[in-house]
């Protein structure tokens, strides 16, 4: 069983002080389940709430220019991507839980390649990502298609833009509290699209979106995701029940 874990799920499972989820950890150890985490959680949600307004005010880009020789002639080569050095790094407690998750065999799912969205050093090793080059193009296209449909419903990254992120809504910050929540909503949209792209079986989250207003994880959009993409949701308790029953 392939399980995509939201941050509110995997951080509980791999918290050494939380003994409620030893059965899930054991299921991972015996390969009863394969577990996956969205990299977007570390590129977006890991930024402290108090810092999100300034951090996400504009894309964080790095442009490098070099001269290379081809056929005996010099050519100018330009590369562009996120400036990973600008990422503040993961909070110490989260970093320790993530190391525990990696040691247990949990792997990362790639999300959309936002050029202005840095990654922390803790996820810089390509070996930490789910492997499977075969069919990678099809997986990426599934994610792209899912993201487009999610945004068309006004959730996911669309919420970030509507709140004034990266020049969305005319670049006007609508409300700081709303903006902080919109960053988390963007990460949730990326998680859902990655789950669809990787064709995992269960999306485990304790987020019921009761206080979030319109969200990709609200009841209406959950029903849509199940009908359109076959997404099956489970809370930690529900996942524990499924594992215990097998």
Order of alpha helices (4+ residues) and beta strands (2+ residues): beta-alpha-alpha-beta-alpha-beta-beta-alpha-beta-alpha-alpha-alpha-beta-alpha-beta-alpha
